[in-house]
């Protein structure tokens, strides 16, 4: 009996190790080997179900889940694995239903005192998965609440902070009318680190460096929009005034290697605890540390919570407050944050660059600009390749007004939501609820070669209050004009900043009515549209938005000013 138990444990560990190494086929084979001898072993069936999911053999995976339930109807791991299968198959509504059932069951068990610690772990995970699913389906307020619930139930401090960060990111998708309810939410993130002792101090002003030491920290120093946006800074920094070190929290790729070559020093920090990274930055004597991610995935905010550098900044990769009192500034510009405006929800002070807060360098090898759909068919195609989670009902209702005013026009949208029947049905219900006939909508699944697909669009319609960023730049680069609505807050004015710095201020609407008017005017102006399609790339190439040298000088002037400010304040102590 002991030999059997030992053999079982050995094979369980082997199958699990293979699964963790993403060797799914071998993991499934190892699990099947044990199940031939012990067919009622639910833990091994659980591993096999997970491995089969990884192999995209979903029907077989569901069969394993069903078998587990005949043996152990209350197996919470099996219930969670079924959710993973739902997600992989794009069955988002089914996934949400299963998650809510699982959450209710777990809460009942915890209330009854049944293995509280064990079930609480699963409860936190279930709420996190629910938050992700609700974000995809456009239920942003419920998503925020789910992530916050996950954070409350988490017993691991690192994961608790991560789930709270997820909640803050999801809050960016909230429609304008709901945002006031979450105004102070970010400050709760800072409170998670209230007991952390800062590493930096005023004494750091006396280090006596001959050049200001700049540190850039991000999970996106790779093939990613942020990796593209940071490249001009690394390449063009004045090395007589600045030393640059990058801290990469990611697997490196070809773009990483190019960025590494442009930096004075490079540290890969992937997998390192926040405390260890902070100590490394401290040892490097970084003067100004710039976070490039905010509350995006795999962010490094826990590192900045330790204040390893005396001056800390966030920007470029995120457009909202971090809530961390240890981050002093946010990199912005005079269009996103006009002089004289202030947002009390931000814990950072604004650095207002005189032009753009980031620089878009036209990529090499852009697809050719092709004739517009209107030229080919005579009808206008409006579109948006923004993340569909940004498309609130407010946005859809305004898009309806645009479509109604332009006969025979249609709408082209893209999202991973549209890759499944259930996802398209869900979106179709939203379109119908907002008065848009799905006969006038083309829903495309996400694809990597999206730049060429701008050839199928005449006019891009920006989302609001969460506007496009790189997506707007890409549309312009492909000859597609973008219409944006001027917002009333920091993040809602990103579109205004981009178009102003692209020398296309005429595409900025002051009101929803203006938004419709600009769209309709363009739709009925084929000569103007044809001219824009031909000339937008050239216009962009000569605009402040793509002027890398001016941008870098603007950023360097800001860095010098905030460092001087720190040194001056330290001298008065």
N, C-alpha and C positions, 0 to 999 in steps of 0.2 A: 504493500500500500504506500509506504514511504517513497519507494522508487517511482511509483506512478505519479504521486504528488510532485516529486522533484522534477520528473520529466515534463509534467504539465507546466510547471512554473518556468522551466527553461524555455519551452516552446512559446509560451505566452510572451516572455521577454524578447525572444528572437523575432516573433511576428511584429511586436510593437516597435522594436528597434528598426525593422525594415520599413514599417509604415512611417515612422518619424523621419527616416532618410528619404521618404517619397519613392521608395522602391515598391510601389503598390502591387505589381504583379507577383513579386516574390513574397510579399506579406500575405497576399490572398492564398498563395500556394501553401505557405507555412501554416496558416490557419486551417486550411482544408485538411492538411495532414493530421493535425490533432483532432479535428472534428470527426474524422473517420473512426477514431478510437473512442472519442468522448462526444457524441453528437448533441448532448444536452448542455455543453459548456457555453453558457451565455456570454462570458467575457471574450472567448475566442470568436464567437459569432459576431460580437460587437466589433472586434478588430477587423474581421473579414468584411463586414458591411461597410466600414470606413474605407478599407482598401478598394473595394469594388466601386465605391463612390468616386474615389480618386481616379479610377480607370474609366469613369463615365459609363459603367455598366449598372445603370440605375435600377433596372427591373430586378436584377439579381440582388442588388443591395436591399431593395425593399422586401424581397423574399426573405432575406436574412433577418430583417427587422421583424417581419411577421412571425417568423419561427421563434425569435427571442420572446415575443409577447405571449406565445402559447406556453412558454416555460415560465417566464417572469413578467406578468402583465404590467408591473409597476417599475420596470427597469428605466430609469430616467436617462441613462446614456443612450438607450435605443430611441427614446423619444426625441432627444436632441439630434441624433444622427439622421432621423427622418426629416428634420428641419433642414439639415445640410443638403439632403437629396432634393427636397422641395426647391431650395435656392438654386442648386445646380441645374435643375430642369426649368428654371424661370417661373415656377408656380408660386408667385409672390403672395397672392391672397391666401392660398392654401398654407403657405409657410406662416403667415401671420396668425391664422386660425389655430394651427398646431402649437405655435409658441404661446398663445394666450391660454390654451388648454393646459400646456405644461406648466406655465407660471401659476395658474390657479391650483393645480395639483401640488406643486412644491410649497406654495404658501399654506395650504391645508396641512401638509406634513410638518412643516416648521411650527405652525400654531399648536399642533398636537404634541410637540416635543419629540418628534421622530427624527433621530440622527441629525440634529439641527446644523452642525458644522458642515456635514457632507452635502445636505440639500441646499444650504445657503450658497455654496460654491456654484452649484448648477443654476440656482435662481439668478445670481448675478450674471452668469453667462447667458441665460435665456433672455433677460432684459436687454443685454447688449445686442444680441442677435435681433431682437424685436426692434430696437432703435435703428439698426441698419436697414431692415426690411421696410420700416415705415418711412425712412428717408428716401429710399428708392421709389416708393409709391406715392410720394408727395405729401404725406401726412406729417409735416415738419413739427408741429406743436407736440403731437403724440410721440414723435421720435425723441425730442428733447426730454420729455418726461421719462421715457423709457431708459435713456442713457443715465439720467440722474438717479433713477431707481437702481440701476446697475451699480453706479458709484456708491450709493448708500449701503448696498448689501456686500460690496467687496471688502474682504478682510485684508487683502494685500495692498499696502499703501501705494505702490507703483501702479497697480492696476486701477485702484480707486481714482488716482489722478488721471489716468488715461481715459477712463469712462467719462469723467467730468469734462475732459477736453473734447471728447466726442459730442457731448451735449452742447458745448459752446459752438462747435463747428456746425452742427445741425441747426442751431438757432439762426444762422445766417440765411437759411432758406425760408424763414418765417415771412409771411406777407406783412406789409407795412402796418396794418391794423393790430397785429398781435405783438409787435416788437416792444412796445412800452412795458409789457408785463415781464419782460426778461432783461430790463435795462441794467440791473445790478448783478446779473447772474455771474459775470466773469470774476467779480471780486471774491466769490466763493472759491474759485480756483486758487487764487493767491492765499486764501486762508488755510488751504491744505498744507502749505509750507511755512506757516507762521512760526514754527519752532526751529527752523533751519538757521544756523548761524552763518552769516555772510563771510566769505573768504576775503574779499577785497576790503580796503579801507582807504581813508583819506591819505594815509602815508604813501600810497602807491603813486601819488603825484610827484614824489621825490625820487623816483627810480632813475631819472636822468638818461632815458633812452635818447639816442641821437635822431631816431625816427619813431613816429607813432606806430605802435604795433596793433594791427587790425586782425581780428579773427572772424571768420565766417563759419557758422555752424548750421548744418542742415542735413536732412535725410535725402535731399534731392540734388546732390552734386553728382548728377548722372544724366542720362537721356530723359529729360523732364523739362517742362517750361521754366522752372526755376534755374536749372542747370544752364539753360540757354540764356536766361536773363543776367546771370551773374558773370558770364564769360567776359563781357567788355570791361567790367571792373577789374577782374584779375589781370587781363591783358594790358590795360592802359593805366593802372595806378602808377603815380609818380614814385619810383623807387628811391629817389633822393629824400623823400618826405615820409614814406610809408613802407612798412614791412608787412607782408600778408601771409597769414597762416589759415589753412582750411581744415575743418573738422567734419569729416564725411561719415554720416551715420547710415551707410548703405553699401550694397554690393556695387563694386565699381565696374564701369563699362568704358567704351571708347571715349565718350564725352568726359567721363571722370578723369581719364588719363590726360586729355587735353587740358582740363582745368588744373590737374596736378602739376603739369609742366609749366603753367602760367603762374603758379603760386610760389612763394619763397619757402614755404614748408607745408606739409600735408600730413594729417593724422587720420587714419581710419579708426573710428570709434564704435563701429557696429558691434553690438552685443555687450558693450561695457556699461557697468552701472553708472548712474548719473554722478555719484560722488567721485568715482574714479576719473571720469571725464573732466569734472570740475577741477580736480587736483592737477590733472595734466595741463589744462588751460592756465591754471595758476602758476605752474612751474614754467610755462612758456612766457609768462609775464605779459600777457595780452592787455593792452590798454583799453581798447574798444572792441567789444564782442557784439557781433551782429547776428541775430537770429533770422533765418530766412524762411521759417515755416509756420510760426504761430501755432494755431491749434489744428494744423493739418496732420495727416497720418504719419506716425513714427517721429513726431516732433521731439525736439531737444529742450523744451521748456523746463523740465526738471533740473537740467544742468544749470540754466540761468537762474533758477530759484536759489542756487547756492552762491550766486554772485561771484563767480571766479574772476571777473574783470571789474575794474572800478566804474567803467561806463558801459552800459548795455543798451542795445538798440534792437528793435524788431522792424521788419518791413520786407518789401519785394514779393515774398511768397504768401503773404496773408494781409488782410485788409481790415481787421477788427482788433479791438483791444485784447491783450493776453490776460489781463487781470492780475499780472504779477507786479507787485510793488518794486521788485528788484530790476525791472526793465524800465529804463529812464525815458527813452524816446521811441517814437515811431517815425519811420521814414515816410514822408508824405510830400505833397506839393501844393502850390497855391491854388490849384483848381479843385483838387480833392478836399482841401481844407482852406478855403479862402481866408485871408487875413481878417481877423475880427470875429471869426466863428470859433466855437468851442463845443466839445461834446463831453458833458460831465461823466458819461459812462466809461470814458477812457482813463486808464490809470497811467498812461504814458503821455509825455509832452510831445507835441507835434514838431517835427523838423520839416519845414515847408521849403522844398526845393523850388527854384524859380521857374522850372520848366516841367519835366515829367519825373515822377518818382521811380520809374524804371525805364530801361532802354530796350527797344525791340530791334534787334539786328536782323535784317532780311536774310533768311537762310539761303545757303547755296543749293542749287538744284531744285528750286521751286518748279512745280508743274507749269506748263504754258497756260496763259489765260485764254480760254476758248470763248467763242460767241455765246451770248446769253441765251437762256431758254426762250425769252421773249422774241429774240431775233429768229429763233428756229421754229417756234410754234405760234407766235403772236399773242400768247397769254403770259401773264406775269406770275413768277414763282417767288413768294416770300419764304423766308426760312430762318431757322436758328439751329446751330450746332452746339449751343450751350448745354451744359448739364441739365437734363430735363427736370431735375429736382428744383432748379431755379424758376421753373415755369409755374407760378402760382395761378390760382383762378383769376386774380386781378389781371395778370398778364394775358391769359387766354381770352378774357372778355374784351380787352383792348385789341388783341389780334383779330377778334371777330369783327370789330368795327372796321378794321382795315380791309379784311376780306369782303365784307358787305359793300364797301365803297368802290371796290375794283371788280367788276364782273369777270367771271371765268378765271379769276386768280386762284392760286392754291398755296398750300403751306407745306414746307418740307422740314421735318424735325428728325433728330437722331437721338437714340438712347439705348443702352443695354437692356432697358425695360422692354424694348420692342422686339427683342430676339425670340420671345416666346409668345405663344397664342394667348396665354393668360395675361401677360404684360400688355399686349396690344389691346385686349378687351378692357383692361383696367383703364388705359389711357383713353380709349374710345368713349367710355362712360364719362370721363372728365371733359372731353371735348363736347360731348352732347349736352352735359350739364351747363356748359358755358355758351351753348348755342351754335357751336361749330359742327357742321356736317362732316363726318369722316370721309365722305366722298371727295372733299376738298383738301384732305390731309394725306400726305405720304409719310409713313412712319418707318424709318430705316434703323436697323440695328447698328450698334457701334462698329466702326471699322478703323484700322490703322491708316489706311490711305485716304483719309478724309479730305486732304487739301484739294485733290483733283475733283472731289464731289461738289466743291463750290461752283464748278461749271454748270451745275444743275439749279443754281439759285441766282435770281436777279437782284433781290434786295434782302439784306439781313435785318431782322428785328431783334433788338437787344432785349434781354430780360431786365426786370427791376423788382424790388430794390437791390437784388443781388445781380449785378451786371456782369457782362463778359470781360475777360482780360486778354489773355493770349488768343482766345477765340476771335475777339474783335480784330486784333492785329492780323491774324491769319486771313480773315475774310477780306480785309482791305488789301492785303498782299495779293489776293487772288482776283482782284477787280470787283469785289462786291461791296457796295456802300452799306454802312451799318447805321441804323437809326436808334438813338438812345434817348432815354428820358432823364433829364436832370433831376437828381434826388436831393433829399433834404438832410442827408447824413453822410458821414465819411465814406463808407463803403458804397453807398448809392450814387456817389459822384465819380466813380472810377471811369465810367463810360464817357462822361464829360471831359475828364482829363485826357483820355486817350484820343478822342476826336479833336479836341483843341490842339493837342500836340502833334496831330496828324494833319493840321491845317484844314480841317473839315468841320469847323464849328457850325456850319449851316445844317448839319445833320443832328444837332442837339435840340431836343424839344424841351420847352419850358413847362408844358402841361400835357396831359393825356390827349387833349384835343389837338395840340400842335403835333404830337407824335403821329396821329392819324393823318393830319394834313400833309406833313412832310412825306410820309409813305405814299399817299395817294398822288401827290404832285409828281413824285419821281416815277410812279407807275404809269402815269399818263404823259411822261416826257421821254420817249424812246431815244431821242438824240442825246439828251443829258445822260441817260443810263449808258448808252453806247460809249460816250466820251469818258465817263467815269471808269467803265470797264477797261478801256484802253490805257488810261492814264493814271489810275490809282496807284499802281506799284511805283511809278516814277514820282508821283506826289509824295508818297510815303518815304521814298528813299532820300528826299530832300527836306524832310520835316524834322522838327525838334525830337520827335519820338524815336527816330533812328540815328540821331546825332550822338554817337558814342563818346566822342572826345569832350563835347560840351557837358554831357551827362556826368562823365567821370569827374570833370573839374568841379561841377556843382556838388557832387557827393563829397569830394575831398574837402571842399571849403566847409561843408557842414561838419565833417569829422573834425577838422582843425578847430572849428568854433566850439563844439561841445567839449573837446579835450581842454582847450584853453579855459573854458568856463569851469570845468572840474578843477583844474590846477589853481585857478584864481580863488575858487571857493575854499579849497584845501589850505591855501596860504593864509586865509583869514581866520582859520581855526586856532 
